[in-house]
Amino acid sequence: MTSENENHITVIKVPEAVGVFDSFEALQAAFYDLRLVGFPLQDISLLGGQEAMKEKFGDAFWHSEELADDPSAPRAAFVSEEAIGELEGGIIGGFLFLGSYVAMAAMLTPASTLAASIAAIAIGGAPATAIGTLLARRVGKHHRDYYQSQIEHGGILLWVRVENKEKEDLAVKILEGHSGRDVHVHDWSN
């Protein structure tokens, strides 16, 4: 049984520019230009991931352009390739450190030699790094799959809140300048 609050959609009376992108590269370029001219990160959103779409719409087929003006369409934050790369590096580095630390702690006895300690660190770090690498690849694949799914459903939706006519014109110009399709403004945001 669902409560009324679960189905409630908050609509804010702030205009929003929206466009559809056929590639991650064009979307990312538009995102960077929006940020460069001063659009705050919290005013930029994308269509939610596959899980959010399935939760909202079930197994029904959806097309990006049909959801551009749908206030019930789930939203997500933009995540750059650089941020994913940093996350992957952090995962790999964290596992390398953990494996090396465990091996080093095991070898820290008065009888151990420096060479034996270094060998233990290298041996202990290698398996942990392999595990970290596999997890990092999974994160990267999930990120790529998210955008590929959006493209397969008609393109990647990007919404930008615009507080005045000047920002409206600027957002539309940037979205269209990076090959955004069906770029328009509606008078509400989510």
Buried (B, 14 or more C-beta within 10 A) or exposed (E): EEEEEEEEEEEEEBBBBBBBBBBBEBBBBBBBBBBEEEBEEEBBBBBBBEEBBBEBBEEEEBEBBEBBEBEEBBEBEBBBBEEBBEBBEEBBEBBBBBBBBBBBEEBEEEEBEEEEBEBBBEEBBBEBBBBBBEBBEEBBEEBEEBBEBBBEBBBBBBBBBBEEEEBBEBBBBBBBEBBBBBBEBEEEBB
